[in-house]
Amino acid sequence: MRTEVAPPFSGSYDPADVTFLLKPVVMAPTSVAEKEAAIQSGRHHYSEMIAPERVPDDSYLSLYHAALARNGARLAQDVATLAAQLAARRPGRELVIVSLARAGTPIGVLLARTLRAHGHRAAHYSISITRDRGVDRVALAHIAGRHDPRDAVFVDGWTGKGTIAGELRAALANAPFGFTPDLAVIADPAGQADIAATADDYLIASGLLNGIVSGLVSRSILNAASVGPGDFHACVTYPQYAGADLSRAFVDTIAPLAAAAIPQPVDGHGARRAALKQECEAMMRQLLAESGTRDRNRIKPGIAEATRALLRRVPERLLVRDFEDADVGHLLHLAAGHAIPVDTLGGESQYRAVAIIRSLGDDA
């Protein structure tokens, strides 16, 4: 029997900022070690479980605030640049921002606010995408029933090695709604985005945190117990952390700066994409060989992806290009707290950090 679609909601954001097309559920968390074992053994897909989330300690939060102070103006400039690129693609049309939950959500909020500040019509939805399982088609149908899919652009914060970009393209190749798999990101070191403000792997402050900077919403969940026919993909919400929530504070800090910033030309990103892809793949081949594995999912390149690995996975080691780089300071903090070895990241690429997930079995 078809279940009723959960009503859209906005998490801890202003309802004008975002509509989450997710189904809030109650779900017991799985410990990081148990989750890692289940993923690597093939017993469960990562999207079937959710790891515990807690409010970071004061020392880690101070690193977030330092990153926001250090790189906030740069992020605002990049948001303004990206918003201008989006507006130029469909002049006079409504822009439908479809952010990929959840790293894309704060960026989607900022883009929608910036577009509106410059007189453009913009809607913003946040939907689920999961590796190997695609985009939430119920969410796509919901959007297609209310907007012209040709006005939609998919938004994420950054690219790691391009897995989600590839998943988006594969999923929409056969989608019946008429969406184009255009992916816009702030930082595209992998050369996988269609539109990007920069290729630099720099620290976007929202990438340091989980739910408390993403509307008190978890990453998306996709399992049979939580998601039935006709349901949006699921999520857990964290109202118990409302006192520590930084979601609105983050966008309220950056949005006025982005609205005032003058968009900058993006010099030749399209022409650089092929070279960036080649650099990324060369680095991946080297790290796979050094790690003695063929499992690409164990390699997490980029500051933000390395951060998520240290927060939610079981890392074997962390690689950083420059130990004095302020943008990797939080990674060194996390690594020290969990006794994770840190080595130098060699070679020539855009990446400033890479995390290697520990193998819990023979995956060679």
C-alpha positions as CSV (number, residue, x, y, z in Angstrom):
1,M,0.0,0.0,0.0
2,R,1.3,3.5,-0.9
3,T,2.3,5.5,2.1
4,E,1.6,9.2,2.5
5,V,4.5,11.6,1.6
6,A,5.8,13.3,4.7
7,P,5.1,17.1,4.6
8,P,8.0,19.3,3.7
9,F,9.7,21.2,6.5
10,S,12.5,23.7,7.0
11,G,14.4,22.3,9.9
12,S,15.8,25.1,12.1
13,Y,16.0,27.5,9.1
14,D,13.5,30.1,8.2
15,P,10.8,28.5,6.0
16,A,11.6,31.0,3.3
17,D,15.2,29.7,3.2
18,V,14.7,26.0,2.3
19,T,12.1,23.3,2.0
20,F,13.5,19.9,3.0
21,L,12.0,17.1,1.0
22,L,12.9,14.5,3.5
23,K,10.9,12.3,5.9
24,P,11.8,12.8,9.6
25,V,12.0,9.5,11.4
26,V,13.1,8.2,14.8
27,M,16.1,5.9,14.4
28,A,18.6,4.5,16.9
29,P,22.2,5.5,15.9
30,T,24.8,2.9,15.0
31,S,28.2,3.3,16.6
32,V,31.0,4.4,14.3
33,A,32.9,1.1,14.6
34,E,29.8,-1.0,14.1
35,K,28.7,1.1,11.1
36,E,32.2,0.8,9.5
37,A,32.2,-3.0,9.9
38,A,28.7,-3.2,8.4
39,I,29.7,-1.1,5.4
40,Q,32.9,-2.8,4.6
41,S,31.5,-6.3,5.1
42,G,28.6,-5.5,2.7
43,R,26.0,-6.3,5.3
44,H,24.6,-2.8,5.0
45,H,24.8,0.2,2.7
46,Y,26.0,3.3,4.5
47,S,22.7,5.1,3.9
48,E,20.8,2.4,5.9
49,M,22.4,3.5,9.2
50,I,23.1,6.8,11.0
51,A,26.1,7.5,13.2
52,P,25.7,9.3,16.5
53,E,25.9,13.1,16.4
54,R,27.0,15.2,19.3
55,V,27.7,18.9,19.9
56,P,31.4,19.5,19.4
57,D,33.5,20.6,22.4
58,D,34.5,24.2,22.9
59,S,37.9,23.8,21.4
60,Y,36.6,22.4,18.2
61,L,33.9,25.0,18.0
62,S,36.6,27.7,18.4
63,L,38.2,26.3,15.2
64,Y,34.9,26.6,13.4
65,H,34.5,30.3,14.5
66,A,38.1,30.9,13.5
67,A,37.5,29.4,10.0
68,L,34.4,31.5,9.6
69,A,36.3,34.7,10.5
70,R,39.2,33.8,8.3
71,N,37.4,32.5,5.2
72,G,33.9,34.0,5.5
73,A,34.5,36.9,3.1
74,R,36.0,34.6,0.6
75,L,33.0,32.3,0.8
76,A,30.7,35.3,0.4
77,Q,32.5,36.4,-2.7
78,D,32.3,32.9,-4.2
79,V,28.6,32.7,-3.4
80,A,28.1,36.0,-5.2
81,T,30.1,34.7,-8.2
82,L,28.2,31.4,-8.3
83,A,24.8,33.2,-8.0
84,A,25.6,35.5,-10.9
85,Q,26.6,32.5,-13.0
86,L,23.3,30.8,-12.2
87,A,21.3,33.9,-13.0
88,A,23.0,34.4,-16.3
89,R,22.0,30.9,-17.4
90,R,18.2,31.5,-17.3
91,P,17.7,35.2,-17.5
92,G,14.2,36.3,-16.4
93,R,13.3,32.8,-15.2
94,E,12.7,31.5,-11.7
95,L,15.8,29.7,-10.4
96,V,15.1,26.5,-8.6
97,I,18.0,25.6,-6.3
98,V,18.0,21.8,-5.5
99,S,20.6,21.4,-2.9
100,L,22.0,17.9,-2.1
101,A,21.4,17.2,1.6
102,R,23.1,18.0,3.6
103,A,26.4,19.6,2.7
104,G,24.7,21.5,-0.1
105,T,21.9,22.9,2.1
106,P,23.7,25.9,3.7
107,I,25.2,26.8,0.3
108,G,21.7,26.5,-1.3
109,V,20.3,28.9,1.4
110,L,23.1,31.4,0.6
111,L,22.5,31.2,-3.1
112,A,18.8,31.6,-2.8
113,R,19.2,34.7,-0.5
114,T,21.8,36.2,-2.8
115,L,19.7,35.7,-5.9
116,R,16.7,37.3,-4.3
117,A,18.8,40.2,-3.0
118,H,19.5,41.0,-6.7
119,G,15.9,40.8,-7.8
120,H,15.8,37.2,-9.1
121,R,13.0,34.8,-8.2
122,A,14.5,31.7,-6.5
123,A,13.1,28.6,-4.8
124,H,15.2,26.3,-2.7
125,Y,14.6,22.6,-2.0
126,S,17.0,20.2,-0.3
127,I,16.8,16.5,-1.4
128,S,18.6,13.3,-0.8
129,I,21.2,11.7,-3.0
130,T,23.1,8.5,-2.0
131,R,26.1,6.8,-3.5
132,D,25.1,3.7,-5.6
133,R,21.4,4.4,-5.0
134,G,20.8,7.7,-6.8
135,V,18.6,10.7,-6.3
136,D,15.3,10.6,-4.4
137,R,12.8,10.4,-7.3
138,V,9.8,11.1,-5.1
139,A,11.5,14.5,-4.2
140,L,12.1,15.1,-7.9
141,A,8.5,14.4,-8.7
142,H,7.5,16.9,-6.0
143,I,9.6,19.6,-7.5
144,A,8.6,18.8,-11.1
145,G,4.9,19.2,-10.1
146,R,5.6,22.8,-8.9
147,H,8.3,24.1,-11.2
148,D,9.7,23.7,-14.7
149,P,12.6,21.2,-14.3
150,R,14.6,23.2,-16.9
151,D,14.9,26.0,-14.3
152,A,16.5,23.6,-11.7
153,V,20.2,23.4,-10.8
154,F,21.7,21.0,-8.3
155,V,23.9,22.5,-5.7
156,D,26.6,21.0,-3.4
157,G,29.3,22.6,-1.3
158,W,32.3,21.1,-3.0
159,T,33.5,18.1,-5.0
160,G,35.7,15.4,-3.4
161,K,36.6,12.9,-6.1
162,G,33.4,13.3,-8.1
163,T,31.4,10.3,-6.8
164,I,28.2,12.3,-6.1
165,A,28.6,14.2,-9.4
166,G,28.7,10.9,-11.2
167,E,25.8,9.6,-9.2
168,L,23.7,12.6,-10.1
169,R,24.4,12.3,-13.8
170,A,23.7,8.5,-13.8
171,A,20.5,9.0,-11.9
172,L,19.1,11.8,-14.1
173,A,20.1,10.1,-17.3
174,N,16.9,8.0,-17.0
175,A,14.8,10.2,-14.8
176,P,11.4,10.9,-16.4
177,F,11.0,14.5,-15.2
178,G,13.2,16.4,-17.5
179,F,15.8,17.6,-15.1
180,T,19.3,18.4,-16.4
181,P,22.1,17.1,-14.2
182,D,23.8,20.5,-13.9
183,L,25.9,20.6,-10.7
184,A,27.0,23.9,-9.2
185,V,29.5,24.0,-6.3
186,I,31.6,26.5,-4.5
187,A,34.9,24.6,-4.7
188,D,35.6,22.0,-7.5
189,P,39.1,20.6,-7.0
190,A,37.9,17.3,-8.7
191,G,36.9,19.1,-11.9
192,Q,33.5,17.4,-11.8
193,A,31.1,20.3,-11.4
194,D,29.4,22.0,-14.3
195,I,29.5,25.4,-12.6
196,A,32.0,26.4,-9.8
197,A,33.4,29.5,-8.2
198,T,36.9,28.1,-7.7
199,A,39.0,24.9,-8.0
200,D,40.8,25.6,-4.7
201,D,40.3,23.1,-1.9
202,Y,39.8,25.7,0.8
203,L,38.0,25.4,4.1
204,I,34.3,26.3,3.9
205,A,33.4,26.8,7.6
206,S,30.1,24.8,7.3
207,G,32.2,21.8,6.3
208,L,33.5,21.5,9.9
209,L,30.2,20.7,11.4
210,N,27.3,18.3,11.0
211,G,23.6,18.9,11.9
212,I,24.2,22.1,13.9
213,V,25.1,24.0,10.8
214,S,22.6,22.2,8.5
215,G,19.2,22.9,10.0
216,L,19.4,20.3,12.8
217,V,18.9,17.6,10.1
218,S,21.0,14.5,9.6
219,R,22.3,13.2,6.4
220,S,19.7,11.2,4.5
221,I,18.7,7.7,5.3
222,L,17.5,5.0,2.8
223,N,16.3,1.7,4.2
224,A,13.2,-0.3,3.9
225,A,12.2,0.2,7.6
226,S,12.1,4.0,7.2
227,V,11.3,4.6,3.5
228,G,8.3,3.0,1.9
229,P,6.8,3.4,-1.6
230,G,6.0,7.0,-2.3
231,D,8.1,8.3,0.7
232,F,10.8,10.9,0.6
233,H,14.2,9.5,1.7
234,A,14.4,9.8,5.5
235,C,16.4,11.8,8.0
236,V,16.8,12.2,11.7
237,T,16.3,15.7,13.3
238,Y,18.1,17.0,16.4
239,P,15.8,19.4,18.2
240,Q,17.7,18.5,21.4
241,Y,20.7,20.5,20.0
242,A,18.7,23.7,19.4
243,G,20.7,25.6,22.0
244,A,23.9,24.9,20.1
245,D,22.5,25.4,16.6
246,L,24.6,27.6,14.3
247,S,22.5,27.1,11.1
248,R,20.9,30.5,11.0
249,A,23.9,32.2,12.4
250,F,26.1,30.9,9.6
251,V,23.9,32.0,6.8
252,D,23.0,35.3,8.5
253,T,26.8,36.0,8.7
254,I,27.6,35.2,5.1
255,A,24.4,36.3,3.2
256,P,24.8,40.1,3.7
257,L,28.4,39.9,2.6
258,A,27.4,37.9,-0.5
259,A,24.6,40.3,-1.4
260,A,27.1,43.2,-1.3
261,A,30.0,41.4,-3.1
262,I,30.7,42.1,-6.8
263,P,30.7,38.8,-8.7
264,Q,34.0,37.9,-10.2
265,P,34.6,36.3,-13.6
266,V,35.4,32.6,-13.5
267,D,38.5,32.3,-15.7
268,G,38.4,29.2,-17.7
269,H,37.0,26.7,-15.2
270,G,35.4,24.7,-18.0
271,A,38.8,24.6,-19.8
272,R,40.5,23.5,-16.6
273,R,38.0,20.7,-15.8
274,A,39.8,18.0,-17.9
275,A,43.2,18.8,-16.3
276,L,41.6,18.8,-12.8
277,K,40.0,15.4,-13.4
278,Q,43.3,14.0,-14.6
279,E,45.1,15.4,-11.5
280,C,42.5,13.9,-9.3
281,E,42.6,10.5,-10.9
282,A,46.4,10.4,-10.8
283,M,46.3,11.1,-7.1
284,M,43.7,8.5,-6.6
285,R,45.8,5.9,-8.4
286,Q,48.8,6.7,-6.4
287,L,46.9,6.6,-3.0
288,L,45.1,3.4,-4.0
289,A,48.4,1.7,-4.8
290,E,50.1,3.0,-1.6
291,S,47.1,1.8,0.5
292,G,47.1,-1.6,-1.2
293,T,43.4,-1.4,-2.1
294,R,41.1,-1.2,-5.1
295,D,38.3,0.3,-3.0
296,R,38.0,4.0,-4.1
297,N,35.5,4.6,-1.3
298,R,38.3,4.3,1.3
299,I,40.0,7.4,-0.2
300,K,38.4,10.7,0.9
301,P,40.2,13.7,-0.8
302,G,39.6,17.3,0.1
303,I,39.4,19.2,3.4
304,A,35.7,18.8,3.8
305,E,35.6,15.1,2.8
306,A,38.5,14.4,5.1
307,T,36.6,16.2,7.9
308,R,33.6,14.0,7.4
309,A,35.7,10.9,7.4
310,L,37.3,11.8,10.7
311,L,33.9,12.7,12.3
312,R,31.9,9.7,11.0
313,R,34.2,6.9,9.8
314,V,37.2,4.9,11.1
315,P,40.3,6.5,9.5
316,E,43.6,4.8,9.1
317,R,45.6,8.0,8.5
318,L,45.3,11.6,7.5
319,L,47.5,13.2,4.8
320,V,48.0,17.0,4.7
321,R,50.0,19.1,2.3
322,D,51.2,21.7,4.8
323,F,51.1,21.1,8.6
324,E,51.2,24.9,9.1
325,D,48.1,25.5,6.9
326,A,45.4,27.0,9.1
327,D,42.7,25.4,6.9
328,V,43.8,21.9,8.1
329,G,44.1,22.9,11.7
330,H,40.8,21.3,12.7
331,L,41.8,18.1,10.9
332,L,45.0,17.9,13.0
333,H,42.9,18.5,16.1
334,L,40.6,15.7,15.2
335,A,43.4,13.4,14.3
336,A,45.2,14.1,17.6
337,G,42.1,13.4,19.5
338,H,41.7,10.0,18.0
339,A,45.4,9.0,17.7
340,I,45.2,9.0,13.9
341,P,48.6,9.1,12.2
342,V,49.3,12.2,10.0
343,D,51.6,12.1,7.1
344,T,52.6,14.5,4.3
345,L,50.5,14.6,1.2
346,G,52.9,14.6,-1.7
347,G,52.5,15.1,-5.5
348,E,50.9,18.0,-7.4
349,S,47.2,18.5,-7.1
350,Q,44.5,20.9,-5.8
351,Y,44.0,19.0,-2.6
352,R,45.2,20.1,0.8
353,A,44.1,17.1,2.7
354,V,43.1,13.4,2.2
355,A,41.8,10.9,4.7
356,I,42.3,7.1,4.2
357,I,39.6,4.9,5.7
358,R,40.9,1.9,7.7
359,S,40.3,-1.5,6.1
360,L,38.6,-3.9,8.4
361,G,39.1,-6.9,6.1
362,D,40.6,-7.9,2.8
363,D,39.4,-5.4,0.2
364,A,42.4,-5.7,-2.2
